[in-house]
Amino acid sequence: MYTIDLIREVLEVKDDRLANYNQQITELVYDSRKVNQPEQSLFFALTAARDGHDFILDAYQRGVRSFVVSRLTADLETLAAVNILLVADPLAAMQRLATYHRLQFKGLLVGIAGSNGKSIVKEWLHQLLGHDKQVYQSPKSYNSQLGVALSLWNLGPQYDIALIEAGISEPGEMERLQEIIQPDLGIFTNIGEAHAQYFESIQAKLQEKLKLFQHAKALIAGSKYIQKAMLPECLDWYSWGSLESDSLCVLDQHTLAKGTALTILLKGEEYSFEVPFTDRASVENCLTCSTVMLYFQYSMSEIIKRLQLLRPLEMRLQLKKGIHNCSLIDDSYSNDLASLQISLDFLSQQNQHQKKTLILSDMEGLQQTAKFQDKVVSLINRANLQRFIWVGPEYPWLTSLAVPEIHLFAETTALLESLDKLAFKEESILIKGARAYQFELLVQRLTLRSHGTVLEINLNALSHNLMHYRSMIPNQVKLMAMVKAFSYGSGSFEVANLLQFSKVDYLTVAFADEGVELRLGGIQLPIMVLSPDSDTFQTLLQYNLEPEVYSMRFLEEFMSFLKDVGKTAYPIHLKLDTGMHRLGFLPNEVPALLSRLQTQEEVHVQSCFTHLVASGDPEQDAFTQQQIDTYSHCAKQLEEGLGYTFIKHVANTSAIVRWPQAHFDMVRLGIGLYGVDMDHTRSTIEKVSTLKTTVTQLKDLPQTETVGYDRKGVLTRDSRIATVKIGYADGYNRKFGYGIGKMKINGQLVPTVGTICMDMCMLDVTDIEVKEGDDVEVFPDIMAAAKAIDTIPYELLVNIASRVKRVYYFE
């Protein structure tokens, strides 16, 4: 805990205004929506896609009284009793404060870098070392410039070891992270292709990552990825691999039915044992963890014993469909204070149910530390829960919780036996437990069972893409997000909740029923309906949905309805047809439209827009410019005639990128939000949806056999055929048959064989290692898949059937 006066000295501020020199600071806040202890919070006005200075007033209204800013705003000048620290760069200031705090840590700090596996190694080491040491780990994937600073801030004197991830995507980033983390011991997991577009070569990327360890005492890594000659001479080197010189030398490795058998050589002595994993990445992570434990002087026999307890980890918070119309937030793989706060923030974003429930287990260190207990109580009391379920010892502080309904259980088995009595129904349930409590059994009981094929939606990627496009538009330009067609197949309120939390200005649906579903899911944002019909007029009013008006006939019908029900000034959105020739008023119809609008009081023009036909096609730029000019003329004509202004919007996703002059008052973000790159900017947007299925059965067939209906899957060699759980009823187009469709198993592309069946299809896996139950990625490259059957990615996404379970995850 630091005073604001001490923080002022640490940050070396340019200027300050302190109302309370002794204010105690325990929380670093950068998002005004995520304030948990405002009286002890320091708000950093970060400038990224959105300027944190614009949210100072919001943070103040939530109780925050201390701010780190890079400029003095009009809002700040009006606020009373506040502490203001003026710095050149608020993010750099946060990092400086985190560095100061890190230097107070007396334990061993371990820095973890690499292309993949950082979070797995971190979590496994937490388990392996936690038997006899107090171990801190950075929460989830908090490994960025911001995430590392926040991770270090949670360090405390009670920990013996701290495990801190460091992730980079561009040159120059690791040097800054090294200055903040200053690891005593380094762990390097591997080097891969992630973010390769930013580096000249794999070697250049490797050298950038190794900067984290330039002042460490020792480094642990696989010799297949790093050679000792790459490292400073003063750095002790502990390696695993197949070389005789490796600290842990792998003599033999072969895959078993449910694990991998290893024979290793350690200081001249051989050890043979099994690890409970078959995939290469997990085995390498086990070897990394084993070498770390050897560094800490554990015996090989003890290491082997603890390795047997490791299990595959789901490292992501997941949002799933629960039984009895519940929404289930599964964050059951770990339990600590930092990740609890992240999970409760995610729970607060869910608006689909009024009732919110937290199921929480005991966590490491809670019994010994009164401050820890006070913080847990504060987090829970601020979460606006209707029900709290605790599994663990009955601590006295449990009586301090301000939750209407509280249930206490000593063990998970007792809770499982009481599930029927608890009667979960139409509520959002957060399940947050330490691994020892086996809350995965609870998740299994409460998850709605459905089709085995799943569509995974990465909410981090969705948020990243939103911020990417937002960064392209001026602050005053509004953003409308397209959530029609089940959010391009990605979901309904699940996606809309994130967009509402991210403060987009408008949502757009195709039909009134989609808008109703969002309203029932707790979405309060303005919603425009693109294709309203006269039989939905009552629905529009009942659920406060705003229609697109595209013809004089529809306008007259809607105004007549509004007049009958006594409504005036109802918001509408005028659609102009400047070249799409689908729906909308033609330019020559604008004078008559204006004349009619001037003589009524039933509707008010909220916005006027048009749809660009080919804004992403450079060959059509002249036509796009013509559309923009035509729209501008018509919109000006309407505004002057009506005597008031309205929101003007033209730019779709491609136009956000290519036509900044068409941003006007608002832009409409569609397919780019969902990670499909139509403008070749793949380096900056992230994949959101991954359609996955599994291998149901494997068959070895001779060349004389055929596969599938009508014997059209003709084999040209002795083949191994995998049947997978997806077919045209799931949205996998029949045109993908006969080898046109390509799926990915264990990192390898494999073609379809024969026709696509209703619920299944077959793949030729002759040339790869595969076993029953393996995961299959259906569209490894959705652009290539769409091109293969002469369609567009939109169609593939929206055709994924509703019976395919959507699983939303947040890292």
C-alpha positions in Angstrom: 0.0 0.0 0.0 1.5 3.3 -1.1 0.4 6.9 -0.4 -0.3 9.2 -3.3 2.6 11.4 -2.1 5.1 8.5 -2.4 3.7 7.6 -5.8 4.3 11.2 -6.9 8.0 10.9 -6.0 8.3 7.5 -7.8 6.7 8.8 -11.0 8.8 12.1 -11.1 5.7 14.0 -12.3 5.8 17.1 -14.4 3.2 18.8 -12.2 0.6 17.8 -9.6 -2.4 18.9 -7.6 -2.9 17.0 -4.4 -6.0 17.3 -2.2 -5.0 14.4 0.0 -1.3 13.6 0.3 -2.0 10.6 2.5 -4.5 8.8 0.3 -3.7 5.1 0.3 -3.5 3.4 -3.1 -3.9 -0.3 -3.6 -5.6 -0.5 -7.0 -4.3 0.6 -10.4 -7.3 1.3 -12.7 -7.3 2.1 -16.4 -10.9 1.3 -17.3 -13.6 3.3 -15.6 -16.0 0.4 -15.9 -13.8 -1.8 -13.7 -13.6 0.1 -10.5 -13.9 -2.1 -7.4 -12.3 -0.1 -4.6 -12.6 3.5 -5.7 -11.4 5.0 -2.5 -8.0 3.2 -2.9 -7.8 3.5 -6.8 -5.4 5.4 -9.0 -6.8 6.0 -12.5 -4.4 6.1 -15.4 -5.7 7.9 -18.4 -4.2 5.7 -21.1 -4.4 6.8 -24.7 -5.0 3.9 -27.1 -7.9 3.3 -29.4 -9.9 5.3 -26.9 -8.5 8.2 -24.9 -8.7 7.5 -21.1 -9.0 11.3 -20.5 -12.6 11.1 -21.9 -13.6 8.8 -19.0 -12.2 10.7 -16.1 -15.6 12.1 -15.2 -17.0 8.5 -15.3 -14.3 7.3 -13.0 -14.9 10.2 -10.6 -18.6 9.5 -10.5 -17.7 5.9 -9.5 -15.7 7.2 -6.5 -12.1 7.5 -7.9 -10.3 10.6 -6.5 -6.7 10.1 -7.9 -5.7 10.4 -11.5 -2.5 10.1 -13.6 -3.0 12.2 -16.8 -0.9 13.5 -19.6 -3.0 16.7 -20.0 -5.4 18.7 -17.9 -8.9 18.4 -19.2 -12.0 20.6 -18.7 -13.5 17.8 -16.5 -10.5 17.7 -14.2 -10.7 21.5 -13.7 -14.2 21.1 -12.3 -13.6 18.2 -10.0 -13.3 18.9 -6.2 -11.0 17.1 -3.8 -9.0 15.2 -6.3 -5.3 14.2 -6.6 -3.8 14.9 -10.1 -0.4 13.7 -11.3 0.6 15.1 -14.6 3.1 12.9 -16.6 4.3 12.6 -20.2 2.9 9.1 -20.7 0.4 7.5 -18.3 1.3 3.9 -19.5 5.0 4.6 -18.9 4.1 6.0 -15.5 2.2 2.9 -14.6 5.2 0.7 -15.7 7.5 2.9 -13.6 5.3 2.4 -10.5 5.1 -1.4 -11.2 8.9 -1.5 -11.5 9.3 0.2 -8.2 6.9 -2.2 -6.6 8.7 -5.2 -8.2 12.0 -4.1 -6.7 10.5 -4.4 -3.2 9.9 -8.1 -3.9 12.4 -10.3 -2.0 11.5 -13.6 -3.5 12.7 -15.2 -6.8 11.0 -13.7 -9.8 10.8 -15.9 -12.9 10.2 -14.4 -16.3 8.6 -16.6 -19.0 8.8 -15.9 -22.7 8.2 -17.8 -25.9 5.8 -18.1 -28.8 3.5 -20.7 -27.2 3.0 -22.5 -24.0 3.8 -19.6 -21.6 0.5 -19.8 -19.7 0.5 -23.6 -19.6 4.1 -23.7 -18.2 3.2 -21.0 -15.7 0.1 -22.8 -14.5 1.8 -26.2 -14.2 4.7 -24.7 -12.3 2.3 -23.1 -10.0 0.9 -26.6 -9.3 4.2 -28.4 -9.2 5.9 -25.9 -6.9 2.9 -25.0 -4.8 3.1 -28.1 -2.7 5.9 -26.6 -0.6 6.3 -23.0 -1.7 4.1 -19.8 -1.9 3.9 -19.1 -5.6 2.4 -16.1 -7.3 1.5 -16.2 -11.0 0.4 -13.4 -13.3 -3.3 -13.7 -14.0 -4.5 -15.3 -17.3 -2.6 -14.0 -20.3 -1.6 -10.7 -18.7 1.7 -10.5 -20.6 1.5 -7.2 -22.6 3.0 -3.9 -21.8 -0.1 -3.1 -19.7 -0.7 -6.6 -18.5 2.8 -7.1 -17.1 2.5 -3.8 -15.1 -0.8 -4.9 -13.6 0.6 -8.4 -12.8 3.6 -7.1 -11.0 1.4 -4.7 -8.9 -0.2 -7.8 -7.3 3.1 -9.1 -5.9 3.2 -9.4 -2.1 5.8 -10.3 0.5 4.0 -13.6 1.3 5.3 -15.2 -2.0 8.5 -17.2 -2.3 8.4 -17.3 -6.1 6.6 -15.2 -8.8 5.9 -16.4 -12.3 5.5 -13.6 -14.8 4.7 -14.0 -18.5 6.1 -11.6 -21.1 4.6 -11.4 -24.5 5.5 -9.3 -27.5 4.3 -8.8 -31.1 6.7 -6.2 -32.4 10.4 -5.3 -32.2 11.4 -3.0 -29.3 8.7 -4.3 -26.9 10.8 -6.8 -24.9 13.5 -4.3 -23.9 10.8 -2.3 -22.0 9.3 -5.5 -20.4 12.8 -6.5 -19.2 13.2 -3.2 -17.5 9.9 -3.7 -15.7 10.2 -7.5 -14.8 13.9 -7.8 -14.2 13.7 -11.6 -13.9 16.1 -13.5 -11.7 15.4 -16.7 -13.6 14.3 -17.1 -17.2 12.2 -19.7 -18.9 11.9 -19.9 -22.7 9.2 -22.2 -24.0 9.7 -22.2 -27.8 9.8 -20.1 -30.9 7.1 -20.2 -33.6 5.4 -18.3 -36.4 3.1 -16.0 -34.2 3.6 -12.3 -35.2 6.2 -13.3 -37.7 5.1 -10.5 -40.1 6.7 -7.9 -37.8 10.1 -9.5 -37.8 12.7 -10.0 -40.5 13.2 -13.6 -39.6 12.6 -16.2 -36.9 16.1 -15.5 -35.7 15.3 -11.8 -35.3 12.2 -12.6 -33.3 14.2 -15.1 -31.1 16.8 -12.4 -30.4 14.1 -9.9 -29.4 12.5 -12.4 -27.0 15.9 -13.3 -25.4 16.3 -9.6 -24.4 14.1 -10.4 -21.4 16.9 -12.5 -19.9 19.9 -10.3 -20.5 20.4 -9.6 -16.8 19.0 -12.9 -15.3 21.1 -15.3 -13.3 20.0 -18.4 -15.3 17.9 -19.5 -18.3 15.9 -22.7 -18.8 15.0 -23.8 -22.4 15.0 -26.6 -24.9 18.3 -26.8 -26.8 16.3 -27.3 -30.0 15.3 -23.6 -29.7 18.3 -22.0 -28.1 22.0 -22.6 -28.2 24.3 -21.5 -25.4 26.3 -19.4 -27.8 23.4 -17.1 -28.2 23.5 -16.1 -24.5 25.7 -13.9 -22.4 28.6 -15.7 -20.8 27.5 -14.7 -17.3 24.1 -16.5 -17.8 23.9 -20.0 -16.3 22.3 -22.3 -18.9 20.0 -25.3 -18.0 18.6 -27.1 -21.1 16.5 -30.1 -22.0 16.7 -31.9 -25.3 18.4 -34.8 -27.1 22.0 -33.6 -26.8 24.5 -35.2 -24.4 25.3 -31.7 -23.1 21.7 -31.0 -22.1 21.0 -30.8 -18.3 18.1 -33.1 -18.9 18.9 -35.4 -21.9 15.9 -37.3 -23.5 17.2 -40.7 -24.6 13.9 -42.1 -25.8 10.3 -40.9 -26.3 7.3 -42.8 -27.7 3.6 -42.3 -27.6 1.3 -44.6 -25.6 -2.5 -44.9 -25.6 -3.0 -42.2 -22.9 0.4 -40.7 -22.4 4.0 -40.5 -23.5 6.9 -42.8 -22.2 10.1 -40.9 -21.6 13.6 -42.1 -20.8 16.0 -39.4 -19.7 19.6 -39.1 -18.6 20.4 -37.0 -15.6 23.9 -36.7 -14.2 24.8 -40.2 -15.7 21.7 -41.9 -14.3 18.7 -43.1 -16.5 15.1 -42.6 -15.5 12.1 -44.0 -17.3 8.6 -42.7 -16.6 5.3 -41.6 -18.3 3.6 -38.2 -18.5 -0.1 -38.1 -19.1 0.0 -36.3 -22.4 0.5 -37.4 -26.0 0.8 -34.1 -28.0 4.2 -32.7 -28.6 3.6 -29.3 -27.1 2.5 -30.8 -23.8 5.4 -33.2 -23.6 7.8 -30.3 -24.2 6.1 -28.2 -21.6 6.6 -31.1 -19.1 10.3 -31.2 -20.0 10.5 -27.5 -19.4 8.8 -27.8 -16.0 11.0 -30.7 -15.1 14.1 -28.8 -15.8 12.9 -25.8 -13.7 12.3 -28.2 -10.8 15.8 -29.6 -11.2 17.1 -26.0 -11.0 15.2 -25.8 -7.7 17.0 -29.0 -6.6 14.0 -31.3 -6.4 14.9 -35.0 -6.8 14.0 -36.7 -10.0 11.8 -39.1 -8.1 9.8 -36.2 -6.6 9.5 -34.5 -10.0 8.2 -37.7 -11.6 5.6 -38.1 -8.8 4.3 -34.6 -9.2 4.2 -34.8 -13.0 1.7 -37.6 -12.8 -0.8 -35.2 -11.2 -0.8 -32.8 -14.1 -3.8 -32.7 -16.4 -4.6 -30.8 -19.6 -5.7 -27.2 -18.7 -8.4 -25.1 -20.2 -6.7 -21.8 -19.7 -9.6 -19.7 -20.8 -12.6 -18.3 -19.1 -15.6 -19.7 -21.0 -19.2 -18.7 -21.4 -21.5 -21.6 -22.1 -25.1 -22.5 -22.3 -26.3 -23.9 -18.9 -29.2 -26.0 -17.9 -32.6 -24.3 -17.3 -31.7 -21.3 -19.5 -28.7 -20.3 -17.4 -25.5 -18.8 -18.7 -22.5 -20.5 -17.3 -19.1 -18.8 -16.9 -16.6 -21.5 -16.4 -13.4 -20.2 -14.8 -12.7 -23.3 -12.8 -9.1 -24.0 -13.6 -7.5 -21.6 -11.0 -8.5 -19.3 -8.2 -6.6 -16.3 -7.0 -7.5 -12.7 -6.2 -6.5 -11.1 -9.5 -8.3 -13.6 -11.6 -11.4 -13.5 -9.4 -11.6 -9.7 -10.0 -11.3 -10.3 -13.8 -14.0 -13.0 -13.7 -16.4 -10.8 -11.6 -15.9 -8.0 -14.2 -16.9 -10.4 -16.9 -19.9 -11.5 -14.9 -21.0 -7.9 -14.5 -21.1 -7.6 -18.3 -23.7 -10.2 -18.6 -27.2 -8.7 -18.9 -29.2 -11.6 -20.2 -30.4 -12.5 -16.6 -31.2 -10.3 -13.7 -30.0 -12.9 -11.2 -26.3 -13.4 -10.8 -24.7 -16.2 -8.8 -21.1 -16.8 -7.8 -19.8 -20.3 -6.8 -16.4 -19.8 -5.2 -13.9 -22.1 -3.5 -11.3 -21.4 -0.9 -8.1 -20.0 -2.3 -4.4 -20.2 -1.3 -3.4 -17.7 1.4 -6.9 -16.6 2.3 -6.9 -18.1 5.8 -3.6 -16.4 6.8 -4.1 -12.9 5.6 -6.7 -10.4 7.0 -6.1 -7.9 4.2 -6.7 -10.7 1.6 -10.0 -11.5 3.3 -11.1 -7.9 3.3 -10.4 -7.6 -0.4 -12.4 -10.7 -1.2 -15.3 -9.4 0.8 -15.1 -6.0 -1.0 -15.0 -7.7 -4.4 -18.0 -9.9 -3.6 -20.1 -7.1 -2.1 -19.5 -4.8 -5.1 -20.4 -7.5 -7.6 -24.2 -7.0 -7.2 -24.8 -10.8 -6.6 -28.2 -12.3 -5.8 -26.7 -15.6 -4.6 -23.3 -16.7 -3.3 -22.2 -20.3 -2.9 -19.0 -21.1 -1.0 -17.0 -24.3 -0.9 -14.4 -24.5 1.8 -13.9 -23.7 5.5 -16.4 -21.5 7.2 -14.4 -18.3 7.8 -15.8 -15.6 10.1 -15.6 -13.0 7.3 -18.3 -14.9 5.4 -20.9 -13.3 7.7 -19.8 -9.9 6.3 -21.1 -10.6 2.8 -23.9 -8.4 1.7 -25.5 -11.0 -0.6 -29.2 -11.9 -0.2 -28.8 -15.6 -0.5 -25.7 -17.4 0.8 -25.0 -21.2 0.9 -21.9 -22.8 2.5 -20.5 -26.2 1.7 -17.4 -27.8 3.2 -16.7 -29.9 0.1 -17.5 -30.0 -3.6 -19.2 -33.4 -3.1 -21.7 -31.8 -0.7 -22.5 -29.1 -3.3 -23.0 -31.6 -6.0 -25.5 -33.5 -3.9 -27.4 -30.3 -3.3 -27.7 -29.1 -6.9 -31.3 -30.1 -7.3 -32.3 -28.2 -4.2 -30.5 -25.0 -5.3 -32.7 -25.0 -8.4 -30.5 -23.0 -10.8 -32.8 -21.3 -13.4 -32.5 -18.3 -15.7 -29.4 -16.8 -14.0 -25.8 -16.0 -14.9 -23.5 -18.3 -12.8 -19.8 -17.8 -12.4 -17.9 -20.9 -11.3 -14.5 -20.0 -9.8 -12.5 -22.6 -8.0 -9.0 -23.8 -7.2 -8.1 -27.0 -9.0 -8.1 -29.0 -5.8 -11.8 -28.5 -5.5 -12.6 -30.2 -8.9 -15.2 -27.7 -10.0 -15.0 -29.2 -13.5 -17.4 -31.8 -12.1 -19.8 -29.0 -11.2 -19.4 -27.5 -14.7 -20.3 -30.8 -16.3 -23.5 -31.1 -14.3 -24.6 -27.5 -15.0 -23.7 -27.3 -18.7 -26.5 -27.9 -21.3 -25.7 -31.0 -23.3 -25.7 -30.5 -27.0 -24.1 -31.4 -30.3 -20.4 -32.3 -30.1 -19.3 -29.9 -32.8 -18.6 -26.4 -31.3 -18.0 -22.9 -32.6 -15.4 -21.2 -30.3 -15.7 -17.4 -30.2 -12.7 -15.5 -28.9 -14.0 -12.5 -27.1 -10.5 -11.0 -26.7 -10.1 -11.1 -30.5 -13.6 -9.5 -30.9 -12.6 -6.7 -28.5 -9.2 -6.3 -30.3 -10.9 -6.0 -33.7 -13.3 -3.4 -32.3 -10.5 -1.3 -30.9 -8.5 -1.7 -34.2 -11.3 -0.2 -36.3 -12.2 2.3 -33.6 -8.6 3.6 -33.8 -9.2 4.5 -37.5 -12.0 6.9 -36.8 -12.0 10.3 -35.0 -13.2 10.4 -31.4 -16.4 12.3 -32.3 -17.5 9.7 -35.0 -19.9 7.1 -33.6 -19.7 3.4 -34.2 -22.5 1.1 -35.2 -21.9 -2.6 -34.9 -23.7 -5.1 -37.1 -25.1 -8.0 -35.1 -27.5 -9.2 -37.8 -27.7 -12.9 -38.7 -26.8 -14.1 -35.2 -23.8 -11.7 -35.2 -22.5 -13.3 -38.4 -23.0 -16.7 -36.8 -21.1 -15.8 -33.6 -24.1 -15.4 -31.2 -26.7 -13.1 -29.9 -26.6 -11.4 -26.5 -23.2 -12.9 -25.8 -21.6 -10.7 -28.4 -23.9 -7.8 -27.8 -23.0 -7.7 -24.1 -19.4 -7.2 -25.0 -20.3 -4.5 -27.5 -22.5 -2.7 -25.0 -19.7 -3.0 -22.4 -17.3 -1.5 -24.9 -19.7 1.4 -25.4 -20.5 1.2 -29.1 -23.2 3.6 -30.1 -25.6 1.5 -32.1 -26.4 -2.1 -32.9 -28.0 -3.2 -36.1 -30.1 -6.3 -36.7 -31.8 -7.6 -39.9 -35.2 -8.4 -38.4 -37.3 -7.3 -35.5 -37.1 -10.7 -33.8 -33.3 -10.4 -33.6 -33.8 -7.1 -31.8 -36.3 -8.6 -29.4 -33.9 -11.3 -28.5 -31.3 -8.7 -27.6 -33.7 -6.7 -25.5 -34.7 -9.9 -23.6 -31.0 -10.5 -23.1 -30.6 -7.1 -21.3 -29.2 -5.0 -24.1 -30.1 -1.3 -23.7 -28.2 0.2 -26.7 -30.2 1.8 -29.5 -31.0 -0.9 -32.1 -31.7 -0.3 -35.8 -33.8 -2.9 -37.7 -32.8 -3.2 -41.4 -35.8 -5.1 -42.7 -38.9 -4.3 -40.7 -42.4 -5.3 -41.9 -45.8 -3.9 -41.2 -46.7 -6.9 -39.0 -43.8 -6.0 -36.7 -44.8 -2.4 -35.9 -46.1 -3.2 -32.5 -43.0 -5.2 -31.7 -40.8 -2.2 -32.7 -42.6 0.0 -30.2 -42.8 -2.5 -27.5 -39.1 -3.2 -27.5 -37.9 0.3 -28.5 -36.4 -0.8 -31.9 -35.8 1.8 -34.6 -36.7 0.9 -38.1 -35.0 1.5 -41.4 -37.4 3.3 -43.7 -36.7 2.6 -47.3 -39.9 3.5 -49.3 -42.8 5.9 -49.3 -45.2 3.0 -48.9 -43.5 1.8 -45.8 -43.2 5.3 -44.4 -46.9 5.9 -44.9 -47.9 2.6 -43.2 -45.6 3.3 -40.2 -46.8 6.8 -39.7 -50.4 5.7 -39.9 -49.7 3.1 -37.2 -48.0 5.6 -35.0 -50.9 8.1 -35.4 -53.4 5.3 -34.4 -51.4 4.6 -31.2 -50.7 8.2 -30.4 -47.0 8.2 -30.9 -45.0 11.2 -32.1 -41.3 11.8 -33.0 -40.5 8.1 -33.2 -36.9 7.6 -34.4 -36.4 6.2 -37.9 -33.4 5.7 -40.2 -33.8 6.8 -43.8 -32.1 4.5 -46.4 -31.0 6.1 -49.6 -30.3 4.1 -52.7 -27.2 5.6 -54.3 -26.2 2.5 -56.4 -26.9 -0.7 -54.6 -30.4 -0.9 -56.0 -31.6 -3.2 -53.2 -33.7 -1.0 -50.8 -33.8 2.7 -50.3 -35.1 6.0 -51.7 -33.6 7.0 -55.1 -32.2 10.5 -55.3 -35.1 11.6 -57.5 -37.5 10.5 -54.7 -35.9 12.7 -52.1 -37.9 15.9 -52.8 -41.2 14.0 -52.3 -39.8 12.3 -49.2 -38.8 15.6 -47.8 -42.2 17.2 -48.6 -44.0 14.4 -46.7 -41.7 14.5 -43.7 -42.3 18.2 -43.4 -46.0 17.7 -42.9 -46.1 15.1 -40.2 -45.1 14.7 -36.5 -45.2 10.9 -36.1 -41.5 10.3 -37.0 -38.2 11.9 -36.4 -35.2 11.2 -38.6 -32.6 9.8 -36.3 -30.2 9.0 -39.1 -29.8 8.9 -42.9 -27.5 6.4 -44.6 -26.6 4.5 -47.7 -24.8 1.3 -48.6 -21.6 1.4 -50.6 -21.5 -1.3 -53.3 -17.8 -1.9 -53.7 -15.8 0.2 -51.2 -13.2 -2.5 -50.9 -12.5 -2.7 -54.6 -10.0 -0.2 -56.0 -11.3 -0.7 -59.5 -14.6 0.6 -58.4 -13.3 3.7 -56.6 -14.8 6.1 -59.1 -18.3 4.6 -58.5 -17.7 4.7 -54.7 -16.9 8.3 -54.9 -20.0 8.9 -57.0 -22.1 7.2 -54.3 -20.5 9.3 -51.5 -21.1 12.5 -53.5 -24.7 11.6 -54.3 -25.4 10.7 -50.6 -23.8 14.0 -49.4 -26.1 16.0 -51.8 -29.2 14.2 -50.7 -28.4 14.3 -47.0 -27.8 18.1 -47.2 -31.1 18.5 -49.0 -32.9 16.6 -46.3 -31.2 18.4 -43.4 -31.9 21.8 -44.8 -35.5 21.0 -45.5 -36.2 19.4 -42.1 -34.5 22.1 -40.2 -32.5 19.8 -37.9 -29.5 17.6 -38.2 -29.4 13.8 -38.0 -26.7 11.1 -37.9 -25.1 10.6 -41.3 -23.4 7.2 -42.0 -22.1 5.6 -45.1 -18.9 3.7 -44.3 -19.1 -0.1 -44.0 -16.0 -2.1 -42.8 -14.1 -1.7 -46.0 -14.8 2.0 -46.2 -13.6 2.5 -42.6 -10.2 1.4 -43.9 -10.2 2.8 -47.4 -12.5 5.9 -47.3 -11.9 8.1 -44.3 -13.6 10.9 -46.1 -16.8 8.8 -45.8 -16.7 8.4 -42.0 -19.2 11.3 -41.6 -21.0 11.1 -38.1 -21.0 7.3 -37.7 -19.5 4.1 -39.3 -21.0 0.7 -39.6 -18.6 -2.2 -38.6 -19.6 -5.6 -39.9 -17.5 -8.6 -41.0 -14.2 -7.1 -39.9 -15.4 -7.1 -36.3 -15.7 -10.9 -36.5 -12.1 -11.3 -37.8 -12.7 -11.8 -41.5 -10.2 -9.7 -43.5 -11.8 -8.5 -46.7 -9.2 -5.7 -47.2 -5.9 -7.6 -46.7 -5.1 -6.1 -43.3 -4.7 -9.5 -41.6 -1.7 -8.4 -39.6 -3.9 -6.2 -37.5 -7.2 -8.0 -37.0 -7.6 -11.3 -35.2 -9.6 -14.5 -35.9 -12.7 -14.6 -33.8 -14.5 -17.9 -34.6 -13.1 -21.4 -34.8 -15.4 -24.2 -35.9 -14.2 -27.4 -34.3 -15.3 -31.0 -34.3 -13.7 -34.4 -33.4 -12.6 -37.6 -35.0 -15.4 -40.2 -34.2 -13.8 -43.2 -35.8 -10.8 -44.3 -37.8 -10.8 -47.0 -40.5 -8.0 -48.6 -42.6 -9.4 -49.4 -46.1 -7.8 -51.0 -49.1 -7.6 -49.2 -52.4 -10.5 -51.4 -53.7 -13.1 -49.8 -51.4 -15.2 -46.6 -51.8 -16.3 -44.1 -49.2 -19.7 -42.5 -48.7 -23.0 -42.3 -50.6 -23.3 -43.5 -54.1 -19.7 -44.9 -53.9 -18.4 -41.6 -55.1 -15.4 -41.5 -52.7 -13.1 -43.5 -54.8 -9.8 -44.5 -53.2 -6.6 -44.4 -55.2 -4.5 -46.1 -52.6 -4.7 -48.0 -49.3 -6.1 -45.3 -47.0 -6.8 -44.4 -43.5 -10.2 -42.6 -43.2 -11.5 -40.5 -40.3 -15.2 -39.9 -39.8 -15.8 -36.5 -38.1 -18.9 -35.1 -36.5 -20.0 -32.4 -38.9 -22.2 -32.4 -42.0 -24.5 -30.2 -44.1 -27.1 -30.0 -41.3 -24.4 -28.2 -39.3 -23.7 -25.8 -42.1 -20.8 -27.6 -43.8 -21.7 -27.2 -47.4 -22.1 -30.3 -49.6 -19.8 -28.6 -52.2 -16.9 -29.3 -49.8 -17.1 -33.0 -50.7 -14.7 -34.9 -53.0 -11.5 -33.4 -51.5 -12.5 -29.7 -52.1 -12.9 -29.1 -48.3 -9.7 -29.1 -46.2 -9.7 -29.5 -42.4 -6.8 -29.4 -40.0 -5.8 -32.2 -37.5 -2.7 -31.9 -35.4 -1.5 -29.0 -37.4 -1.9 -30.9 -40.8 -4.4 -30.2 -43.6 -6.4 -33.2 -44.7 -9.0 -33.4 -47.5 -12.6 -34.7 -47.4 -13.4 -38.0 -49.1 -16.7 -38.7 -50.9 -19.9 -36.8 -50.3 -20.7 -34.7 -47.2 -23.4 -36.4 -45.2 -26.1 -34.7 -43.1 -24.4 -35.1 -39.7 -20.9 -36.4 -40.6 -18.2 -36.4 -43.3 -15.0 -38.4 -44.0 -11.4 -37.2 -44.2 -8.3 -38.9 -45.7 -5.8 -39.0 -42.9 -3.4 -41.5 -44.4 -0.4 -39.3 -44.2 -0.7 -37.9 -40.7 -0.6 -39.1 -37.1 -4.2 -39.1 -35.7 -6.3 -40.9 -33.2 -10.0 -41.1 -32.3 -11.1 -38.2 -30.2 -8.6 -35.7 -31.8 -9.8 -32.2 -32.4 -10.5 -31.1 -36.0 -10.5 -27.5 -37.2 -13.1 -27.3 -39.9 -12.1 -23.9 -41.5 -8.4 -23.4 -41.0 -8.5 -20.6 -43.6 -12.1 -19.4 -44.1 -11.1 -17.1 -47.0 -9.6 -20.1 -48.8 -12.6 -22.3 -47.9 -15.0 -19.7 -49.3 -13.0 -19.4 -52.5 -12.9 -23.2 -53.0 -16.7 -23.3 -53.4 -17.1 -19.9 -55.1 -18.8 -18.1 -52.2 -17.8 -15.5 -49.5 -16.8 -16.0 -45.8 -20.1 -14.3 -44.8 -22.1 -17.3 -46.1 -19.9 -19.9 -44.4 -20.3 -18.1 -41.0 -24.0 -17.4 -41.0 -24.8 -20.9 -42.2 -23.3 -22.6 -39.1 -26.4 -24.2 -37.6 -27.9 -23.2 -34.3 -27.5 -26.8 -33.1 -23.7 -26.2 -33.1 -22.9 -25.2 -29.6 -21.3 -21.7 -29.2 -18.6 -21.5 -26.6 -17.3 -18.0 -25.7 -13.9 -17.6 -24.1 -12.0 -14.8 -22.6 -8.3 -15.0 -21.8 
